[in-house]
């Protein structure tokens, strides 16, 4: 699978929540996430995500290309997430595949979706307080939405 995503840091999330609501995006979830990142010399990331929605925690493992960029647009390979119960088994698999723990983060995430375009509005709590907006989905749709959001930002400064 390929991930096609625009991701950028913002000063606050409220304008983007308003943008989603005004433009017919449907609220999908409000979650608390704890994520542990693992890196491998083959330039891939493994991620264990503890996702708490409505009091229920799920545990997921996924992998993606380890591409760091200062650009808003990120295109990279990624796997579908695998839900798991046994932490010990997952950690032994990561160790076997030579993944080393690298980073840890805590965030609150709001998700909105419309016509195959997903907004992920993140409030990072740890390792530093920051806000990030991500717009992902099909390339043809996401490019257009990103342009509209950038126009929205210009008009609402």
ZITA-V647547 format. One record per run of one state. SS is the DSSP state (@ for helix, = for strand, . for the rest). FROM is the first residue (numbers start at 1). TO is the last residue. If there is no record, write none. Layout:
# ZITA-V647547
ss=(SS,SS)
from=(FROM,FROM)
to=(TO,TO)
This chain:
# ZITA-V647547
ss=(.,=,.,@,.,=,.,=,.,=,.,=,.,=,.,@,.,=,.,=,.,=,.,@,.)
from=(1,2,11,14,23,26,40,44,54,56,66,73,79,82,84,87,97,100,115,117,127,130,138,139,156)
to=(1,10,13,22,25,39,43,53,55,65,72,78,81,83,86,96,99,114,116,126,129,137,138,155,157)
